[in-house]
Amino acid sequence: MYDSFMLCPVAWTGGDMHTNESGATSGTVRFDRRSVVQAIGAGAVLATLGTGSVLAGDDDERDETDGTDESENGSWADRSGDDVHPVFGFSALTGDVEFPVEPDHTVDAYIAPREDREIPEFYFEPTGLALEPGETVQFQLVTPHHSVTAFHPALGIQQRVPDGVPPFSSPVLPVGASWLYTFEEPGVYDVHCGPHELFGHVARLVVGEASGPGAEPIPEMANGHGNGHDENGNGHDENGNGNGNNGHGNNGNGNDENGADEDEPAETENGAPEPRPPVGAAVTVLNDAALEPDRILEEGQVSWDEIDDANKAIEL
């Protein structure tokens, strides 16, 4: 039913955005397919596939390397290992698996249709969660095809987890599966579902204190463009980061001021792709007032229903 929404090859081109007093953005965002490479960048493949260990493979090799058990059909392992790894976490295909630790909290991953919109909602429940350092969260897949992936430069995305935290991610998992992760370092952790980030499938976990890069609002227009369209609606304004002249570069040919192709991701000094910012409704959901880190600490958890409905919407 939701196959057409499993992967999201679109990028932001405009929308009705509003800035509150803290500098956070809200509103409906729109996307087109042309600028997907620029907006998503090289980290998209890693985020979509997840960096966790694969749950299926050669049985003999698996038994020798990680001690996981075979399932009844003899071809699938039902767990990823014997502990909660700081990068890979712990994956379980069914609820019958014995966890290496008892979870302190549970977060569910959902896809839910809406009668008033063509695109369903993709969300974590709760969307905001407060916990203490060293506590473990169980992410349960109520619906299929989700990951839990950090906003981390090593995954090609700008950092929104505490300094020193490794680039953790689950695999993309099926319905009924669970993924465990232990949050050791204090601070704000913003995570997303790799396949559904554009649709706002994100969560914020505040571990002990509201600190770190994730405690700051995502800058306005973090989706990779400037300050919107000019008064005539003809492309971007003078602050559009080289995207003026009807949405093209200074020469009107789709290139930036240096002649570079807009569709090529920027590179760092060592040649690696520049980490991209969060994209799509991930920006407006994370910047929603309900998910302010101090509020999460005060409330303990924040439901998806508390997010402003306008901040959940995108237009394709």
C-alpha positions as CSV (number, residue, x, y, z in Angstrom):
1,M,0.0,0.0,0.0
2,Y,2.8,2.4,0.8
3,D,5.4,1.1,-1.6
4,S,5.6,4.4,-3.5
5,F,6.7,6.2,-0.3
6,M,9.4,3.8,0.8
7,L,12.2,5.7,-1.0
8,C,12.1,9.5,-1.5
9,P,14.0,10.9,-4.5
10,V,12.8,14.5,-4.1
11,A,14.3,17.8,-2.8
12,W,13.1,21.1,-1.5
13,T,12.3,24.0,-4.0
14,G,10.2,26.3,-1.9
15,G,7.2,26.6,0.4
16,D,5.5,28.7,2.9
17,M,8.1,29.0,5.7
18,H,7.9,31.1,8.9
19,T,10.5,31.9,11.4
20,N,9.7,32.2,15.2
21,E,11.6,34.2,17.7
22,S,14.2,31.4,18.3
23,G,15.1,31.3,14.6
24,A,13.3,28.0,14.0
25,T,11.3,27.4,10.9
26,S,7.8,26.2,10.4
27,G,5.4,25.7,7.5
28,T,4.7,23.6,4.5
29,V,7.6,22.6,2.3
30,R,7.6,21.6,-1.4
31,F,9.9,19.4,-3.4
32,D,10.9,18.7,-6.9
33,R,13.0,15.9,-8.3
34,R,15.7,18.0,-10.1
35,S,17.7,18.9,-7.0
36,V,17.7,15.6,-5.2
37,V,21.5,15.1,-5.4
38,Q,22.3,18.6,-4.0
39,A,19.7,18.3,-1.2
40,I,20.3,14.7,-0.2
41,G,24.0,14.3,-0.9
42,A,26.2,11.3,-0.7
43,G,25.0,10.2,2.7
44,A,21.6,9.3,1.5
45,V,22.6,5.7,0.6
46,L,24.1,5.0,4.0
47,A,21.1,6.6,5.7
48,T,18.6,4.6,3.7
49,L,20.3,1.2,4.0
50,G,21.4,1.8,7.6
51,T,24.9,0.9,8.9
52,G,23.7,-1.9,11.2
53,S,24.8,-5.5,10.6
54,V,22.9,-7.6,8.1
55,L,20.4,-10.0,9.6
56,A,20.7,-12.7,6.9
57,G,23.7,-14.5,5.5
58,D,25.8,-17.6,5.5
59,D,24.8,-19.6,8.6
60,D,28.2,-21.2,9.2
61,E,30.0,-17.9,9.0
62,R,27.5,-16.2,11.2
63,D,27.7,-18.9,13.9
64,E,31.5,-18.5,13.9
65,T,31.6,-14.7,14.0
66,D,28.8,-13.5,16.3
67,G,27.2,-16.5,17.9
68,T,23.7,-15.7,16.6
69,D,21.1,-18.4,16.4
70,E,19.3,-19.6,13.3
71,S,15.6,-19.3,13.0
72,E,13.3,-22.3,12.4
73,N,13.7,-22.1,8.6
74,G,17.5,-22.4,8.9
75,S,18.3,-19.4,6.7
76,W,17.7,-16.3,8.8
77,A,19.3,-15.2,12.0
78,D,16.7,-13.6,14.3
79,R,19.2,-11.3,16.1
80,S,22.3,-9.3,15.2
81,G,24.6,-10.3,18.1
82,D,24.9,-10.7,21.8
83,D,25.2,-7.1,23.0
84,V,24.1,-3.5,22.2
85,H,26.9,-2.2,20.0
86,P,27.8,1.5,20.1
87,V,27.4,1.8,16.4
88,F,25.2,-1.1,15.3
89,G,22.9,-1.3,18.3
90,F,21.1,-4.6,18.7
91,S,18.6,-5.9,16.1
92,A,15.9,-8.5,16.6
93,L,13.5,-9.7,14.0
94,T,10.8,-10.9,16.4
95,G,9.5,-10.3,19.9
96,D,10.6,-13.8,20.9
97,V,14.3,-12.8,21.0
98,E,15.9,-12.4,24.4
99,F,17.4,-8.9,24.6
100,P,20.9,-8.5,26.0
101,V,19.6,-5.7,28.3
102,E,16.1,-4.7,29.6
103,P,15.0,-1.6,27.7
104,D,14.2,1.4,29.8
105,H,12.0,3.1,27.2
106,T,10.0,2.1,24.1
107,V,9.5,4.1,20.9
108,D,7.3,2.8,18.0
109,A,7.7,3.5,14.3
110,Y,4.5,4.0,12.3
111,I,3.1,4.7,8.9
112,A,-0.5,6.1,9.2
113,P,-2.8,7.1,6.4
114,R,-4.5,10.5,6.4
115,E,-7.9,11.1,4.8
116,D,-7.0,14.8,4.0
117,R,-3.7,14.1,2.3
118,E,-2.4,11.7,-0.3
119,I,0.8,11.0,1.5
120,P,0.6,9.1,4.8
121,E,2.3,10.2,8.0
122,F,5.6,8.6,9.0
123,Y,6.5,9.1,12.6
124,F,8.0,7.8,15.9
125,E,5.8,7.7,19.0
126,P,6.7,9.3,21.2
127,T,8.5,11.8,18.9
128,G,10.3,13.4,21.9
129,L,11.8,11.4,24.8
130,A,13.8,12.3,27.9
131,L,16.1,9.7,29.4
132,E,19.2,9.4,31.6
133,P,22.7,8.6,30.4
134,G,23.2,4.8,30.1
135,E,19.5,4.0,29.5
136,T,18.4,1.8,26.6
137,V,15.6,2.5,24.2
138,Q,13.8,-0.2,22.2
139,F,12.5,1.0,18.8
140,Q,9.7,-1.2,17.7
141,L,8.5,-1.4,14.0
142,V,4.7,-1.4,14.1
143,T,4.9,-0.9,10.3
144,P,7.7,-2.0,8.0
145,H,10.8,-0.5,6.3
146,H,12.2,1.9,8.8
147,S,15.6,2.7,10.3
148,V,16.8,4.7,13.3
149,T,19.8,6.7,12.0
150,A,21.8,9.5,13.7
151,F,22.3,12.9,12.1
152,H,26.0,12.4,11.9
153,P,28.8,13.7,9.6
154,A,30.2,10.2,9.1
155,L,26.8,9.3,7.5
156,G,26.9,12.4,5.3
157,I,24.6,14.5,7.4
158,Q,25.3,17.5,9.6
159,Q,25.9,16.7,13.2
160,R,22.9,16.7,15.6
161,V,24.1,14.4,18.3
162,P,26.6,15.0,21.1
163,D,30.3,15.3,20.3
164,G,32.1,12.0,20.5
165,V,29.0,9.9,19.7
166,P,29.7,7.3,16.9
167,P,27.7,7.2,13.7
168,F,25.0,4.8,14.9
169,S,22.2,3.4,12.8
170,S,20.0,0.4,12.7
171,P,19.5,-1.5,9.4
172,V,16.2,-1.0,7.6
173,L,14.0,-3.5,9.4
174,P,10.7,-5.3,8.7
175,V,7.5,-5.1,10.6
176,G,7.6,-6.7,14.0
177,A,11.3,-6.1,14.4
178,S,13.0,-4.2,17.2
179,W,16.2,-2.3,17.5
180,L,17.9,-1.4,20.8
181,Y,20.4,1.4,21.5
182,T,22.0,2.6,24.7
183,F,22.5,6.4,24.9
184,E,25.7,6.9,27.0
185,E,26.6,10.5,26.4
186,P,24.5,13.4,27.8
187,G,22.9,15.8,25.3
188,V,20.4,16.0,22.5
189,Y,20.2,13.2,19.9
190,D,18.2,13.9,16.7
191,V,17.5,10.7,14.7
192,H,15.6,9.9,11.6
193,C,14.3,7.1,9.5
194,G,16.6,6.9,6.4
195,P,13.9,6.1,3.8
196,H,11.4,8.6,5.2
197,E,13.4,11.6,6.5
198,L,11.8,13.9,3.9
199,F,8.4,13.1,5.2
200,G,9.3,14.2,8.8
201,H,10.1,10.8,10.2
202,V,12.4,12.0,13.0
203,A,12.7,11.8,16.8
204,R,14.5,13.8,19.4
205,L,16.0,12.1,22.5
206,V,17.3,14.4,25.3
207,V,19.7,12.5,27.5
208,G,20.1,14.1,30.8
209,E,20.6,17.7,29.6
210,A,19.7,20.0,26.6
211,S,23.2,20.4,25.2
212,G,25.2,19.8,22.0
213,P,24.5,20.6,18.3
214,G,21.0,19.1,18.5
215,A,19.9,21.6,21.1
216,E,20.2,24.4,18.5
217,P,17.3,25.1,16.0
218,I,18.0,24.0,12.5
219,P,18.9,27.2,10.5
220,E,16.2,28.6,8.3
221,M,16.1,27.1,4.8
222,A,18.4,24.3,5.8
223,N,16.9,22.3,2.9
224,G,19.7,23.7,0.7
225,H,18.4,27.0,-0.7
226,G,18.3,30.6,0.1
227,N,15.4,32.8,1.5
228,G,12.7,31.7,-0.8
229,H,11.2,33.3,-4.0
230,D,11.3,36.9,-4.9
231,E,8.2,39.1,-4.9
232,N,7.3,38.0,-8.5
233,G,7.8,34.3,-7.7
234,N,10.6,34.1,-10.3
235,G,13.3,32.0,-8.6
236,H,15.2,33.0,-5.5
237,D,16.1,36.4,-4.1
238,E,19.5,38.1,-3.7
239,N,20.2,36.0,-0.6
240,G,19.5,32.8,-2.5
241,N,23.1,31.5,-2.2
242,G,23.8,31.8,-6.0
243,N,20.4,30.5,-7.0
244,G,19.1,33.8,-8.4
245,N,18.1,34.5,-12.0
246,N,15.0,32.4,-12.2
247,G,16.4,29.7,-9.9
248,H,19.7,29.3,-11.7
249,G,23.2,30.5,-11.0
250,N,24.8,33.8,-11.9
251,N,25.0,32.9,-15.5
252,G,21.4,31.6,-15.6
253,N,22.6,28.1,-16.7
254,G,22.1,26.1,-13.6
255,N,25.6,26.6,-12.3
256,D,26.9,28.5,-9.3
257,E,29.2,31.5,-9.5
258,N,32.2,29.3,-9.9
259,G,30.6,27.3,-12.8
260,A,30.0,24.2,-10.7
261,D,27.1,22.0,-11.4
262,E,24.4,22.5,-8.8
263,D,23.6,18.8,-8.8
264,E,27.1,17.9,-7.6
265,P,27.5,17.8,-3.8
266,A,30.1,20.1,-2.3
267,E,33.3,18.5,-1.1
268,T,35.5,19.0,2.0
269,E,39.2,19.6,1.9
270,N,40.0,15.9,1.9
271,G,37.6,15.3,-1.1
272,A,34.8,13.8,1.0
273,P,31.3,15.0,0.3
274,E,30.2,18.0,2.5
275,P,27.7,16.7,5.1
276,R,24.2,17.9,4.1
277,P,21.7,19.5,6.5
278,P,18.4,17.8,7.4
279,V,15.9,18.0,4.6
280,G,12.2,18.2,4.0
281,A,9.7,17.9,6.8
282,A,12.5,16.7,9.1
283,V,13.4,20.4,9.5
284,T,10.0,21.7,10.3
285,V,9.1,18.8,12.7
286,L,12.4,19.1,14.6
287,N,12.0,22.9,14.8
288,D,8.5,22.6,16.2
289,A,8.0,24.3,19.6
290,A,6.7,21.0,21.1
291,L,10.1,19.4,20.5
292,E,12.2,22.1,22.2
293,P,14.8,20.2,24.3
294,D,13.9,21.9,27.6
295,R,10.2,21.1,27.1
296,I,11.0,17.4,26.5
297,L,13.0,17.3,29.7
298,E,10.1,18.9,31.5
299,E,7.4,16.7,30.0
300,G,9.3,13.5,29.9
301,Q,8.0,12.7,26.4
302,V,6.2,14.4,23.5
303,S,3.6,12.7,21.3
304,W,3.5,13.1,17.5
305,D,0.0,14.5,18.1
306,E,1.5,17.5,19.8
307,I,3.4,18.6,16.7
308,D,1.8,21.4,14.7
309,D,0.0,19.8,11.8
310,A,1.4,22.4,9.4
311,N,4.9,21.3,10.2
312,K,4.1,17.7,9.2
313,A,3.0,18.5,5.7
314,I,5.0,18.6,2.4
315,E,3.9,19.2,-1.2
316,L,5.3,17.2,-4.1
